[in-house]
Amino acid sequence: MARARWATRTATPSWGRPPGLLLRLLGMPPLGIAAGAGLVAFFVGAVGTHVVKGVLHNIAFPITFLALAISSTALAIGR
């Protein structure tokens, strides 16, 4: 049961990150960069958890989202 609460606390802040990226597009660069960095950290944790737990049959999904988060954050920093 403790693991479920930990996972919920970890996933809850992820709802705030996509709107942060949208605000970046609307002209608030520091907030968008922070949101992108949060997404990168979240998906690094997701990929790490998949590897540690040995759940490799669907690891392509978090790796894909990690690549998208890294690329969007890099583009936001480069502007």
matplotlib code that plots the C-alpha trace (Angstrom):
import matplotlib.pyplot as plt

x = [0.0, 2.9, 4.1, 0.7, 0.8, 4.4, 3.4, 0.4, 2.6, 5.1, 2.6, 0.4, 2.9, 3.2, -0.3, 1.2, 4.1, 2.2, 0.4, 3.9, 5.1, 2.0, 2.8, 6.3, 4.7, 2.6, 5.7, 6.9, 10.2, 11.5, 8.3, 8.4, 12.0, 11.3, 8.3, 10.4, 13.1, 10.4, 9.2, 12.7, 13.2, 9.9, 10.6, 14.1, 12.6, 10.0, 12.7, 14.8, 11.8, 11.1, 14.7, 14.9, 11.6, 12.5, 9.4, 11.0, 8.2, 6.7, 9.7, 9.5, 6.7, 8.6, 11.7, 9.7, 8.2, 11.7, 13.1, 10.2, 10.7, 14.5, 14.0, 11.4, 13.4, 16.6, 14.6, 13.2, 16.7, 18.1, 15.7]
y = [0.0, 2.4, 2.1, 3.2, 6.4, 7.1, 6.6, 8.9, 11.7, 11.3, 11.4, 14.3, 17.1, 15.8, 17.3, 20.8, 20.3, 20.3, 23.5, 25.0, 24.0, 25.7, 28.9, 28.7, 28.9, 31.9, 33.9, 32.8, 31.1, 30.4, 28.6, 26.5, 25.5, 24.5, 22.5, 20.8, 20.0, 18.5, 16.3, 15.1, 14.2, 12.4, 10.3, 9.5, 8.1, 6.2, 4.6, 3.8, 2.2, 0.0, -1.2, -1.9, -3.7, -5.7, -4.5, -4.2, -5.2, -1.7, 0.5, 2.1, 4.3, 6.1, 6.3, 8.0, 10.5, 11.1, 11.8, 14.3, 16.0, 16.3, 17.7, 20.2, 21.4, 21.7, 23.8, 26.0, 26.6, 27.3, 30.1]
z = [0.0, 0.7, -2.9, -4.3, -2.2, -3.3, -6.9, -6.6, -5.0, -7.8, -10.6, -9.3, -10.1, -13.6, -14.4, -14.0, -16.5, -19.8, -19.0, -18.1, -21.6, -23.1, -21.1, -22.6, -26.1, -24.9, -23.9, -20.4, -21.2, -17.6, -16.6, -19.8, -19.3, -15.7, -16.8, -19.5, -16.9, -14.7, -17.5, -18.2, -14.6, -14.4, -17.5, -16.4, -13.2, -15.3, -17.5, -14.4, -12.7, -15.7, -15.9, -12.1, -12.0, -15.2, -17.1, -20.5, -22.7, -22.8, -22.1, -25.5, -24.3, -21.5, -23.7, -26.5, -24.1, -22.5, -26.0, -26.7, -23.3, -23.8, -27.3, -26.3, -23.3, -25.5, -28.0, -25.2, -23.8, -27.3, -28.0]

ax = plt.figure().add_subplot(projection="3d")
ax.plot(x, y, z, "-o")
ax.set_aspect("equal")
plt.show()
